[in-house]
C-alpha cells in the first residue's frame, strides 16, 4: 500500500471518528434539552396546581407577641404567618355603638355573597356601604352553639375562654327546624372572647343547655355587629346560606314559649 493511500485511509478513519463524536454530542445535547423541557413543563404544572390551592393574595404575616397567655395578650389584628388583619380587626371589636336596627334572617340572606370585586386583604369600605359595622338585632331559631378553635383572629389560642362560639340561626318562620334540614340555609352569629371579657354569659356554656332543653332549638333575639366573613366567602366555605354574620354578638334574649310576648323574652345575662 502506498503512503498516500495510507494517509487517505487514516483521514477517513479520523473523519468517521469525528462524525461519531459529533453524533454522540448531538444526542447528549438532545437528551439535555428534553430533560430541561420536561422539567419546565412539570414545574409549570406544579405551579398551576399550587396556585389553585394557594391561600388568597392579600394576606400578611404578623408575629405573635410573647408572652401570649390569653386573649388579652392577642392584638386586634390577630397573629400568624398568613392572615387578613382588616378582617380580624372587624371580628375583634369589643363594643358596637349606636341603636340596633331590626333585621330579618331573610334580609341577611339577600346580601351579596361574594361581594363583587372584593378580595382578601382589601379595605372594607365596599362592605361598610352594604351595612358592615352597624348594630343589628335579629330574631331567629338558635339551633346549636358550637365550640370554636384556634384562629388567627384569636392568635391560635385554644382555651374555652379564648375561642369563639358559632351559633346556627334559622328563620323563625320555619316550622320544626332541624340542623340536617335547615343548616344549609342558615345564618351565623358568633360569641367572641373579647366581648366575653365584659359579658361572661355570652358563651356556649350558657346558651347550649337552653337549646338542648328546647328540643334542639330556641327562639332568640341576637344583637351584634353585622359583619361579612370574607375569608369564608372566598374560600374555606361553611354550611350556611351566605357569609354575612352577627359578629360579635353583644346581647342575647331568649323565649321558651311557642308564642312570645315582650315579657316572655329573658336576657341571657340576667
Secondary structure, DSSP 8 states (H G I E B T S, - for coil): --HHHHHHHHHHHHHHHHHHHHHHHHHHHHHHHHHHHHHHHHHHHHHHHHHHHS--TT-EEE---SS--SGGGS-TT--EEEE-HHHHHHHT-S---S--EEE-HHHHHTS-SS-TT--TT--THHHHTTTTT-EEEEEEEEEEEEE----GGGTT--SGGGS-EEEEEEETTSSS--HHHHGGG-EEEEE-HHHHTT-TTSSHHHHHHHHHHTTS-EEEEEEEEEEE-HHHHHSS--SSS-SEEEEEEEEEEEE-SSS--GGG-EETT-
